Amino acid sequence: MAPTAPLIPTDFAAPVTQFGPDFPFAFDDWIAHPAGLGTLPAQHHGAEVAVVGAGMAGMVAAYELMKLGFKPVLYEASRMGGRLRSQRFEGTRHVVAELGGMRFPVSGTAFFHYVHLLGLETRPFPNPLTPAAGSTVVDLEGVSHYAHTLADLPPLFGEVADAWAEALQADARFHELQDAIRTRDAVSLKRLWNTLIPLWDDRTFYDFVASSKAFSKLSFRHREVFGQVGFGTGGWDSDFPNSMLEILRVVVTRCDDEQRLIVGGADQVPCGLWRHAPSCVHWPAGTTLEGLHSGATCAGVTAIARATDGQLEVTDTWGNTRRYGAVLTTCQSWLLTTQIACEESLFSQKMWMALDRTRYMQSSKTFVMVDRPFWKDTDPATGRHVMSMTLTDRLTRGTYLFDNGPGQPGVICLSYAWMGDALKMLPQPVEKRVKLALDALANIYPGVDIASHIIGDPVCVSWESDPHFLGAFKGALPGHYRYNHRMYGHFMQDAFPAQQKGLFIAGDDVSWTPAWVEGAVQTSLNAVWGILHHFGGATPRDNPGPGDVYATLGPMALPE
Ligand SMILES: Cc1cc2nc3c(=O)[nH]c(=O)nc-3n(C[C@H](O)[C@H](O)[C@H](O)COP(=O)(O)OP(=O)(O)OC[C@H]3O[C@@H](n4cnc5c(N)ncnc54)[C@H](O)[C@@H]3O)c2cc1C
């Protein structure tokens, strides 16, 4: 919540987690259970399963499959870690630019299961108006406001925050939903959520705001400020065209609140799983994914087809073809037509419709390394920090400041932008992006010479220009619930015709909460259940898996 007070008290015993709302299954409990995820029939021990993509979804699946006694075979076309891409600045060890995921809500408890397993250090993310940011500047229509908390901003910002909280409660029964999540009351949660699905699937986030009683009694300016400053982590006007259901999921599960960064880089989570040696069925002590792969993944996949013996045939960039009993793809679904020649009969036409109609959002980030966290210097004239975490309607939109500790260079994310603002950057080379950002920030901080502090080379990304992604993450449009539903439930394959069995999908765009890594992890765990089931395996009686309860707890279907 950028300018808002917390919507809920933070001292409840039971926290809000990403439990549902579409599929209220406790993934965190499932993976932490001492009985493990299940048993693979002994004749399949060592069976190879192809996993396409070594991002978080692919790595979690490979790791859990290895523990069950499978031999996962990872294919990666670009960089291990995928959209958890921590680019180290040249010459440094731990000074990173987080080009993809960078702030992880503590409500993402399945993701944090792996963070804790690997013993990684985390810290509060310097989001606007949080103590971790130190100070925040909100600069709109040429006027800057310096603040530590919401209370320091002019009353209009508080009115916006109150209107948003009021609209959520009035039109989405926010508190009842969160109470059901907090107490893991799946029945109440489904009852509440299932009434909202048909109401809001066809309508946009903007529609929700504009048609709410709470905002209707305020000025257009309030709505505009809400779009520019958002609720939690920055401007949300880029999400205004998205389905309101997607926004509700984010706020109700607190994705946008209490976020932490991974010290030294988020890519340590997937890369850590690659090197971690868990206790496994079938494999000797000390077995790791890295060891099973002799140190490196296979190259990118170019084709997936059904072989004459019924197995799935995977071909890589170098023309090597191997056969598998099951294949899991975790890349963005558009890549199943642009990067991979995926035989059409492997999915139903309804599934192809969903895979191809998926809509991605654009996102760009530009980072520089600086000699020290100079922004903490005090301006003698004002007594304020010389520079702050900045939210603005200017080109940069969000500027984030990272203090890496004593004796270490600092890092500035000069600009983190989405959609139209990201497209403005798309054709620009990195130096031009830095110059544009510095020029915009000079209007806010006329006395600060940011450039004089820059060391090393700047780093930038535009996910939409990368052929291995084609966009940053899914942003479902109105009317997309049915597509999400088909993709999310695809791991339940018992009723599929034989030619469609054995190929599984997981990852950010299969999830109900795209742009949050927890969703990628949860869909990957669904796929693990699906693959285990496909090979005749079963879950322990006291630790049922997602597929065991899908018939009762699974997302509601809308009529076709
Ligand atoms: C700009 C940005 C900001 C984000 N911010 C946050 C955040 O703050 N918090 C948060 O929780 N989440 C955030 N996310 C979302 C999070 O990063 C993703 O949900 C998560 O990393 C997705 O993991 P994945 O495994 O599903 O996909 P990916 O990480 O995309 O993994 C898929 C892999 O498949 C590979 N691949 C593609 N084609 C092929 C092929 N033909 N053969 C083999 N491999 C292939 C890709 O190279 C990639 O490595 C952000 C994402 C982006 C882009």
Ligand as a Chemical Component Dictionary entry (heavy atoms), coordinates in Angstrom:
data_LIG
# 
_chem_comp.id                   LIG 
_chem_comp.type                 NON-POLYMER 
_chem_comp.pdbx_formal_charge   0 
_chem_comp.three_letter_code    LIG 
# 
loop_
_chem_comp_atom.comp_id 
_chem_comp_atom.atom_id 
_chem_comp_atom.alt_atom_id 
_chem_comp_atom.type_symbol 
_chem_comp_atom.charge 
_chem_comp_atom.model_Cartn_x 
_chem_comp_atom.model_Cartn_y 
_chem_comp_atom.model_Cartn_z 
_chem_comp_atom.pdbx_ordinal 
LIG C1  C1  C 0 10.039 -7.366  -14.141 1  
LIG C2  C2  C 0 9.520  -8.426  -13.222 2  
LIG C3  C3  C 0 9.284  -8.123  -11.897 3  
LIG C4  C4  C 0 8.781  -9.085  -11.044 4  
LIG N1  N1  N 0 8.631  -8.775  -9.734  5  
LIG C5  C5  C 0 8.280  -9.738  -8.850  6  
LIG C6  C6  C 0 8.333  -9.488  -7.476  7  
LIG O1  O1  O 0 8.743  -8.405  -7.066  8  
LIG N2  N2  N 0 7.923  -10.473 -6.632  9  
LIG C7  C7  C 0 7.533  -11.690 -7.068  10 
LIG O2  O2  O 0 7.176  -12.557 -6.265  11 
LIG N3  N3  N 0 7.547  -11.984 -8.393  12 
LIG C8  C8  C 0 7.921  -11.036 -9.285  13 
LIG N4  N4  N 0 7.973  -11.312 -10.608 14 
LIG C9  C9  C 0 7.466  -12.606 -11.067 15 
LIG C10 C10 C 0 8.472  -13.725 -10.877 16 
LIG O3  O3  O 0 9.718  -13.293 -11.316 17 
LIG C11 C11 C 0 7.976  -14.907 -11.701 18 
LIG O4  O4  O 0 6.691  -15.289 -11.233 19 
LIG C12 C12 C 0 8.857  -16.146 -11.604 20 
LIG O5  O5  O 0 10.213 -15.849 -11.617 21 
LIG C13 C13 C 0 8.464  -17.035 -12.771 22 
LIG O6  O6  O 0 9.111  -18.268 -12.687 23 
LIG P1  P1  P 0 8.789  -19.376 -13.792 24 
LIG O7  O7  O 0 9.667  -20.496 -13.497 25 
LIG O8  O8  O 0 7.342  -19.549 -13.875 26 
LIG O9  O9  O 0 9.178  -18.699 -15.182 27 
LIG P2  P2  P 0 10.599 -18.250 -15.719 28 
LIG O10 O10 O 0 11.406 -17.691 -14.621 29 
LIG O11 O11 O 0 10.337 -17.392 -16.893 30 
LIG O12 O12 O 0 11.268 -19.620 -16.164 31 
LIG C14 C14 C 0 11.015 -20.171 -17.416 32 
LIG C15 C15 C 0 12.344 -20.504 -18.042 33 
LIG O13 O13 O 0 12.094 -21.123 -19.301 34 
LIG C16 C16 C 0 13.174 -20.784 -20.127 35 
LIG N5  N5  N 0 12.838 -21.088 -21.515 36 
LIG C17 C17 C 0 12.149 -20.337 -22.410 37 
LIG N6  N6  N 0 12.061 -20.977 -23.580 38 
LIG C18 C18 C 0 12.697 -22.162 -23.439 39 
LIG C19 C19 C 0 12.970 -23.251 -24.307 40 
LIG N7  N7  N 0 12.565 -23.260 -25.574 41 
LIG N8  N8  N 0 13.679 -24.286 -23.824 42 
LIG C20 C20 C 0 14.113 -24.296 -22.543 43 
LIG N9  N9  N 0 13.899 -23.282 -21.687 44 
LIG C21 C21 C 0 13.192 -22.236 -22.132 45 
LIG C22 C22 C 0 13.378 -19.318 -19.850 46 
LIG O14 O14 O 0 14.647 -18.891 -20.271 47 
LIG C23 C23 C 0 13.208 -19.300 -18.339 48 
LIG O15 O15 O 0 14.443 -19.448 -17.683 49 
LIG C24 C24 C 0 8.500  -10.375 -11.505 50 
LIG C25 C25 C 0 8.745  -10.700 -12.846 51 
LIG C26 C26 C 0 9.263  -9.745  -13.688 52 
LIG C27 C27 C 0 9.560  -10.095 -15.106 53 
# 
loop_
_chem_comp_bond.comp_id 
_chem_comp_bond.atom_id_1 
_chem_comp_bond.atom_id_2 
_chem_comp_bond.value_order 
_chem_comp_bond.pdbx_ordinal 
LIG C1  C2  SING 1  
LIG C2  C3  SING 2  
LIG C2  C26 DOUB 3  
LIG C3  C4  DOUB 4  
LIG C4  N1  SING 5  
LIG C4  C24 SING 6  
LIG N1  C5  DOUB 7  
LIG C5  C6  SING 8  
LIG C5  C8  SING 9  
LIG C6  O1  DOUB 10 
LIG C6  N2  SING 11 
LIG N2  C7  SING 12 
LIG C7  O2  DOUB 13 
LIG C7  N3  SING 14 
LIG N3  C8  DOUB 15 
LIG C8  N4  SING 16 
LIG N4  C9  SING 17 
LIG N4  C24 SING 18 
LIG C9  C10 SING 19 
LIG C10 O3  SING 20 
LIG C10 C11 SING 21 
LIG C11 O4  SING 22 
LIG C11 C12 SING 23 
LIG C12 O5  SING 24 
LIG C12 C13 SING 25 
LIG C13 O6  SING 26 
LIG O6  P1  SING 27 
LIG P1  O7  DOUB 28 
LIG P1  O8  SING 29 
LIG P1  O9  SING 30 
LIG O9  P2  SING 31 
LIG P2  O10 DOUB 32 
LIG P2  O11 SING 33 
LIG P2  O12 SING 34 
LIG O12 C14 SING 35 
LIG C14 C15 SING 36 
LIG C15 O13 SING 37 
LIG C15 C23 SING 38 
LIG O13 C16 SING 39 
LIG C16 N5  SING 40 
LIG C16 C22 SING 41 
LIG N5  C17 SING 42 
LIG N5  C21 SING 43 
LIG C17 N6  DOUB 44 
LIG N6  C18 SING 45 
LIG C18 C19 SING 46 
LIG C18 C21 DOUB 47 
LIG C19 N7  SING 48 
LIG C19 N8  DOUB 49 
LIG N8  C20 SING 50 
LIG C20 N9  DOUB 51 
LIG N9  C21 SING 52 
LIG C22 O14 SING 53 
LIG C22 C23 SING 54 
LIG C23 O15 SING 55 
LIG C24 C25 DOUB 56 
LIG C25 C26 SING 57 
LIG C26 C27 SING 58 
# 
